[in-house]
Amino acid sequence: MKGVVKLISALTTFVLAFIALGTGPVSANGTGSMIGLAGPPVAYLCEDADYQGYCLGLYEGTRINKLDEKFFNDKASSIKILDNRYNVTVYEHSNLTGRSTTYLFSDRDMSDENIGNDEASSLVVSANQEELNGVYLYDHYGMSGDWIKVTSNANTIPLNDKISSIRIVGPYDITIFEHANFTGRSLNFSGNANPEGTTILDLVPYGFNDITSSILITKR
């Protein structure tokens, strides 16, 4: 009888842990949901890079003050945004304190963000307060690191000589210039209808890494 009780106790612990954690690895179409919550998740927080390992389903209005209560403290390595009407802000410490990073789009590797890898201890899911359409300029490869959003021309940019990747969301074209005041060598990129935007992962193959100083923006 003791053996049966121990077995039931172990199974109960496993089931509760599974429910608290959410689904397993995220699927490409974002299927799966957590018991007791209506509707599909709007994002997943995953323990390994490239959205692998166990993933915690996040829902509209989710606020988790202590990720250790979800067996997920200091485990997050990637984040998958399934519904671009929402963003997720993750924090270094419990109760939404410490270093933080807000994710508008999926990120396959959180290690080069301000929050870092295996550092998240709390989070909140919020509705985006402004439309995502625009051009995003990042100072690291793969749309990561510090970034700025631009929707108009700039004869100099805040991240001067630091741009390494670009995301274009919506009907925008961008021309990047080597020097200020739209001079020097230039490159042009165009957006498309993909919700995640047109992505230029790496400006190195274009010979344009860390040299952009000014930009021209055209909305089609």
Helices and strands as residue ranges (DSSP letters): H 2-21, E 43-48, G 49-51, E 52-58, E 63-64, G 67-70, E 78-81, E 86-93, E 97-103, G 110-112, E 122-127, E 134-140, E 144-150, E 165-169, E 172-179, G 180-182, E 183-190, E 198-200, G 204-206, E 214-219
